[in-house]
Amino acid sequence: MFKQTLFQINYFHMPVLKFKDKKKKLVNLLKSFPEKKHGLQNFSTNRQIDRTGLADGFTQIVGEELQMLSKDIQLDLAMSDIWSVSYAKGDYHSPHNHGSLGLSGILYLDMPEGAPVTHYIQPWNQHLSDTTLYLPMNVREGDIVILPSFINHFSPPNKGKGKKRIISWDMKPL
């Protein structure tokens, strides 16, 4: 009898090249797309406002990293949505996903000491205990994580010493 893997979910984890320089450009770009709390959200975002120009500006800044992804997966992708999210002390994001098609990315723009990382939920229960498994991915400021859009994920309450800020986006195959 031999143990084998039936299913596997690939993801990509990479640092932003020349992050200090690119971070300044990204922060400046986001000044045109202010974040605020809306409705029942437990975080601040610009997802409910017009973000025309954000995708183009973002792609100009981190295009090298996005090209590396396309080359690795041997597929052209089109950005279908992009937004930023900030988590002040106590803010969190409940479990959610970004649909069943394509890939979704997170760039960790600000990760102060003690800020929570994103937790990813395995799409099936553990087969011996019937429990839900989740993985808190080890990331640092300046990292990009890209994974299938259907993966449920969440951000626990921010207990850090400052505001956590991310840029997130969705991509569809061309």
Sine and cosine of phi, psi and omega as CSV:
sin_phi,cos_phi,sin_psi,cos_psi,sin_omega,cos_omega
0.00,0.00,0.70,-0.71,-0.03,-1.00
-0.79,-0.61,0.75,-0.66,0.06,-1.00
-0.97,0.23,0.75,-0.66,0.03,-1.00
-0.71,-0.70,0.27,-0.96,0.05,-1.00
-0.99,-0.11,0.81,-0.59,0.01,-1.00
-1.00,0.09,-0.72,0.70,0.00,-1.00
-0.78,-0.62,0.47,-0.88,0.05,-1.00
-0.55,-0.83,0.65,-0.76,0.04,-1.00
-0.90,-0.43,0.90,-0.43,0.01,-1.00
-1.00,0.10,0.52,-0.85,0.13,-0.99
-0.59,-0.81,0.19,-0.98,-0.04,-1.00
-0.83,-0.56,0.67,-0.74,-0.01,-1.00
-0.68,-0.74,0.88,-0.48,-0.05,-1.00
-0.55,-0.83,0.49,-0.87,0.11,-0.99
-0.99,0.13,0.52,-0.85,0.15,-0.99
-0.95,0.30,0.80,-0.60,0.02,-1.00
-0.94,0.34,0.68,-0.74,-0.02,-1.00
0.80,0.60,0.75,0.66,-0.15,-0.99
-0.85,0.52,-0.66,0.75,-0.05,-1.00
-0.84,0.54,-0.69,0.72,0.02,-1.00
-0.93,0.37,-0.69,0.72,-0.04,-1.00
-0.95,0.33,-0.53,0.85,0.02,-1.00
-0.88,0.48,-0.69,0.72,0.03,-1.00
-0.85,0.53,-0.68,0.74,0.01,-1.00
-0.92,0.39,-0.65,0.76,0.01,-1.00
-0.91,0.40,-0.70,0.72,0.02,-1.00
-0.88,0.48,-0.67,0.74,0.03,-1.00
-0.90,0.43,-0.67,0.75,0.04,-1.00
-0.87,0.49,-0.68,0.73,-0.07,-1.00
-0.94,0.34,-0.24,0.97,0.05,-1.00
-0.87,0.49,-0.45,0.89,0.02,-1.00
-0.99,0.12,-0.07,1.00,-0.05,-1.00
-0.73,-0.68,0.96,0.29,-0.12,-0.99
-0.91,0.41,0.55,-0.84,0.01,-1.00
-0.99,-0.16,0.54,-0.84,0.16,-0.99
-0.41,-0.91,0.25,-0.97,0.04,-1.00
-0.98,0.20,0.63,-0.78,0.01,-1.00
-0.76,-0.65,0.75,-0.66,0.13,-0.99
0.81,0.59,-0.80,-0.61,-0.07,-1.00
-1.00,0.00,0.08,1.00,-0.01,-1.00
-0.88,0.47,0.54,-0.84,0.03,-1.00
-0.94,-0.34,0.60,0.80,-0.02,-1.00
-0.26,-0.96,0.17,-0.98,0.06,-1.00
-0.97,-0.25,0.64,-0.77,-0.02,-1.00
-0.47,-0.88,0.26,-0.97,0.11,-0.99
-0.95,-0.33,0.28,0.96,-0.08,-1.00
-0.91,0.42,-0.40,0.92,-0.04,-1.00
-1.00,-0.06,0.14,0.99,0.03,-1.00
-0.90,-0.43,0.19,-0.98,0.07,-1.00
-0.92,0.38,0.85,-0.53,-0.02,-1.00
-0.91,-0.41,0.45,0.89,0.03,-1.00
-0.83,0.56,0.81,-0.59,0.00,-1.00
0.98,-0.18,-0.32,0.95,-0.02,-1.00
-0.92,0.40,-0.70,0.72,-0.01,-1.00
-0.88,0.47,-0.70,0.71,0.00,-1.00
-0.90,0.44,-0.71,0.71,0.02,-1.00
-0.89,0.46,-0.68,0.73,0.02,-1.00
-0.89,0.46,-0.71,0.70,-0.01,-1.00
-0.89,0.45,-0.59,0.81,0.05,-1.00
-0.91,0.43,-0.56,0.83,-0.06,-1.00
-0.99,0.15,-0.70,0.71,-0.06,-1.00
-0.92,-0.39,0.46,0.89,0.01,-1.00
-0.86,0.50,-0.57,0.82,0.00,-1.00
-0.88,0.48,-0.69,0.72,0.00,-1.00
-0.93,0.37,-0.64,0.77,0.02,-1.00
-0.92,0.40,-0.58,0.81,0.06,-1.00
-0.92,0.39,-0.61,0.79,0.05,-1.00
-0.87,0.48,-0.64,0.77,0.04,-1.00
-0.90,0.44,-0.77,0.64,-0.01,-1.00
-0.85,0.53,-0.65,0.76,0.02,-1.00
-0.91,0.42,-0.66,0.75,-0.03,-1.00
-0.91,0.41,-0.69,0.72,-0.04,-1.00
-1.00,0.03,-0.09,1.00,0.02,-1.00
0.81,0.58,0.75,0.67,-0.03,-1.00
-0.44,-0.90,0.68,-0.73,0.09,-1.00
-0.99,0.12,0.65,-0.76,-0.03,-1.00
-0.83,-0.55,0.52,-0.85,0.08,-1.00
-0.89,-0.45,0.75,-0.67,0.04,-1.00
-0.95,0.31,0.83,-0.56,-0.04,-1.00
-0.98,-0.21,-0.31,0.95,0.03,-1.00
-0.26,-0.97,0.45,-0.89,0.04,-1.00
-0.42,-0.91,0.58,-0.81,-0.01,-1.00
-0.33,-0.94,0.15,-0.99,0.09,-1.00
-0.83,-0.55,0.39,-0.92,0.00,-1.00
-0.66,-0.75,0.67,-0.74,0.10,-0.99
-0.84,-0.53,0.64,-0.77,0.00,-1.00
-0.87,-0.49,0.96,-0.29,0.11,-0.99
-0.98,0.22,0.06,-1.00,0.01,-1.00
-0.82,0.57,0.79,-0.61,-0.01,-1.00
1.00,0.01,-0.29,0.96,0.01,-1.00
-0.94,0.34,0.51,-0.86,0.02,-1.00
-0.47,-0.88,0.15,-0.99,0.05,-1.00
-0.75,-0.66,0.84,-0.54,-0.05,-1.00
-0.95,0.32,0.27,-0.96,-0.01,-1.00
-0.84,0.55,0.69,-0.72,-0.02,-1.00
-0.30,-0.95,0.17,-0.99,0.15,-0.99
-0.67,-0.75,-0.01,-1.00,-0.09,-1.00
-0.90,-0.44,0.43,0.90,0.04,-1.00
0.96,-0.27,-0.02,-1.00,-0.11,-0.99
-0.99,-0.17,-0.11,0.99,-0.07,-1.00
-0.84,-0.54,0.70,-0.72,0.14,-0.99
0.99,-0.10,-0.26,-0.97,-0.02,-1.00
-0.84,-0.54,0.45,-0.89,0.07,-1.00
-0.79,-0.61,0.58,-0.81,-0.04,-1.00
-0.82,-0.57,0.44,-0.90,0.12,-0.99
-0.74,-0.68,0.78,-0.62,0.16,-0.99
-0.94,-0.33,0.84,-0.54,-0.01,-1.00
-1.00,0.08,0.99,-0.15,-0.09,-1.00
-0.98,0.18,-0.72,0.70,0.05,-1.00
-0.74,-0.67,0.86,-0.52,0.02,-1.00
-0.75,-0.66,0.98,0.19,0.01,-1.00
-0.91,0.40,0.30,-0.95,-0.01,-1.00
-0.79,0.61,0.77,-0.64,0.04,-1.00
1.00,0.07,-0.06,1.00,0.02,-1.00
-0.94,0.35,0.61,-0.79,-0.04,-1.00
-0.97,0.25,0.56,-0.83,0.11,-0.99
-1.00,0.03,0.26,-0.97,0.06,-1.00
-0.95,0.31,0.66,-0.75,0.06,-1.00
-0.95,-0.30,0.74,-0.67,-0.02,-1.00
-0.96,-0.29,0.72,-0.69,-0.07,-1.00
-0.99,-0.15,0.81,-0.59,0.05,-1.00
-0.88,0.48,0.71,-0.70,-0.08,-1.00
-0.94,0.33,-0.04,1.00,0.06,-1.00
-0.65,-0.76,0.45,-0.89,0.02,-1.00
-0.95,0.31,0.43,-0.90,0.07,-1.00
-0.89,0.45,0.76,-0.65,-0.21,-0.98
-0.96,0.29,-0.30,0.95,0.01,-1.00
-0.99,-0.17,-0.52,0.86,-0.02,-1.00
-0.95,-0.31,-0.17,0.99,-0.04,-1.00
0.85,0.53,0.57,0.82,0.01,-1.00
-0.96,-0.29,0.41,-0.91,0.08,-1.00
-0.99,0.16,0.75,-0.66,0.03,-1.00
-0.95,-0.32,0.62,-0.78,0.10,-0.99
-0.66,-0.75,0.43,-0.90,-0.08,-1.00
-0.84,-0.54,0.89,-0.45,0.15,-0.99
-0.99,0.14,0.94,-0.35,-0.08,-1.00
-0.96,0.28,0.69,-0.72,0.01,-1.00
-0.98,0.20,0.96,-0.27,-0.01,-1.00
-0.77,-0.64,0.34,-0.94,0.06,-1.00
-0.77,-0.64,0.25,-0.97,0.10,-0.99
-0.82,0.58,0.74,-0.67,-0.01,-1.00
1.00,-0.09,-0.02,1.00,0.04,-1.00
-1.00,0.02,0.49,-0.87,0.16,-0.99
-0.88,-0.47,0.71,-0.70,0.13,-0.99
-0.84,-0.54,0.76,-0.65,0.02,-1.00
-0.78,-0.62,0.77,-0.64,-0.03,-1.00
-0.52,-0.86,0.19,-0.98,0.03,-1.00
-0.84,0.55,0.66,-0.75,-0.07,-1.00
-0.87,0.48,-0.42,0.91,-0.07,-1.00
-0.97,0.23,-0.14,0.99,-0.04,-1.00
-0.96,0.29,0.86,-0.51,0.09,-1.00
-0.93,0.37,0.59,-0.81,-0.01,-1.00
-0.43,-0.90,0.24,-0.97,0.00,-1.00
-0.38,-0.92,0.27,-0.96,0.08,-1.00
-0.86,-0.51,0.89,-0.45,0.03,-1.00
-0.89,0.45,0.21,-0.98,0.02,-1.00
-0.82,0.58,0.67,-0.74,0.01,-1.00
-0.97,0.25,0.91,-0.41,0.07,-1.00
-0.94,-0.33,0.22,0.97,-0.04,-1.00
-0.96,0.27,0.04,-1.00,-0.05,-1.00
-1.00,0.02,0.03,1.00,-0.01,-1.00
-0.36,-0.93,-0.12,-0.99,-0.05,-1.00
-0.99,0.11,0.80,-0.60,0.12,-0.99
-1.00,0.08,0.69,-0.72,0.01,-1.00
-0.68,-0.73,0.72,-0.69,0.02,-1.00
-0.77,-0.63,0.32,-0.95,0.23,-0.97
-0.88,-0.47,0.76,-0.66,-0.01,-1.00
-0.81,-0.58,0.50,-0.87,-0.01,-1.00
-0.45,-0.89,0.35,-0.94,0.04,-1.00
-0.89,-0.46,0.58,-0.81,0.01,-1.00
-0.74,-0.68,0.64,-0.77,0.05,-1.00
-0.89,-0.46,0.53,-0.85,0.04,-1.00
-0.93,0.36,0.58,-0.81,0.04,-1.00
-1.00,0.06,0.00,0.00,0.00,0.00
